[in-house]
C-alpha cells in the first residue's frame, strides 16, 4: 500500500539527477520531516521500478546490501554507470556528487 508519505519520497528520489546521490536523511528532510530517514528506507524497499533507489545512500555515502543480485556491488555498479565517484573506503563521494534538493542545484 502506497501512502502519501511514500508518494512524496518517490517524487523526491525521482528528481535526483543522474550522476548524483542523496542520503536517506536528506530525502526525509525534503519530504518535510528529517526524522523519517528510516521510513525513506522502508519506502524505497517497496518502490516502483521507475524510482532510482540506487541514488540514495547513507549519511556517509555508504551503499546498501539490499540490491539484487549482489548487494553493495550491484549498488556501486549502478552508481558507477552514472558517473558517481567513490572515496577510498568505498563510499559514494558526497563532496562531489551529493544532491541537496531542487534549491541546492
N, C-alpha and C positions, 0 to 999 in steps of 0.2 A: 504494500500500500504506500503510495507516494503522498507525503504530507506537503503542506505549503512550504515548510522549512526546507524539505528536501528539494522541492522545485526551485527555491531561491538558491540553494547551494549548487544545484546543477547549472543554473543560469550563470552563476559566477565562474564556475570551473570551465564552462564552455567559452567564456570570454578571455581566459588565459591564452595569450598569443603562443603560436608555435615557436619553439625555441626559448620559452620562458618557463619558470616554475613558480609556484606559490606554496605556502605552508598551510597546514590544517588550521592553525590559529589565525592566519591572515584571512583565509576564506570565511572562518567563523566571524571575524570582526566585520568583514564586508557584508556578511549576512545579517548583521545587526546585534550579535551577541558574542563577544570574544571568549566566553566561557563554553562555547559549543564545539570546540575543536574535536572532541571525541565523537560528537554527533556527525560532524563532517565525515569522519572515517566510516561511520555506520552507513551514511547516505551513499558514499562512493562504493561501498561494498555491494550495494543494490542498484547501482546506477545503470541507466540505459546505455546502449553501446555507443551512442554519439557523444557521450561525456568523456573528455580526455583525462581520465582519472590519473594517468601516469604523470601529469603535470603538477601533481600535488605531492609534496614531500614533508617530512617532519621539520621541526624548528631548526635543526642542524643541517638540513639538506639530505637527511638520511632517507634511504629507499625502503620500500615495503616488500615484505616477503609474500604478500598476498597475490602477486601477479602470476598468471598461468603462462607457460608451464614451469618456469624456472625461478620464480620468486624475484629476488633482488636483481638477478642477472637479466631477467626479462624487463624489469623496470628500467634498469640502466640502459639496455639496448634501445628501448623506445625513446628515451630522452636523448641518447647519443644520436639517433637517427634524425632528431630535430635540431641538432647542433648544440645541445646543452653540454657544458664542460663540467668537469668534476675536480674536486680537490684531491690531494694525495691520499687522504684517508677514505676515498670512495664516495664522498657526499657530493650532491649537486652543488656547484659553486654559486652560492646565494649572492655573493658580492657582485657578480657579473650577470646572473641570469634570473634574479628574483623579480617577480611581477607583484607590485603593491596594490594594484587595482586600477580602474579606469582613470582615476585622478592622478595616479602616480606615473602614468606613461609619459 
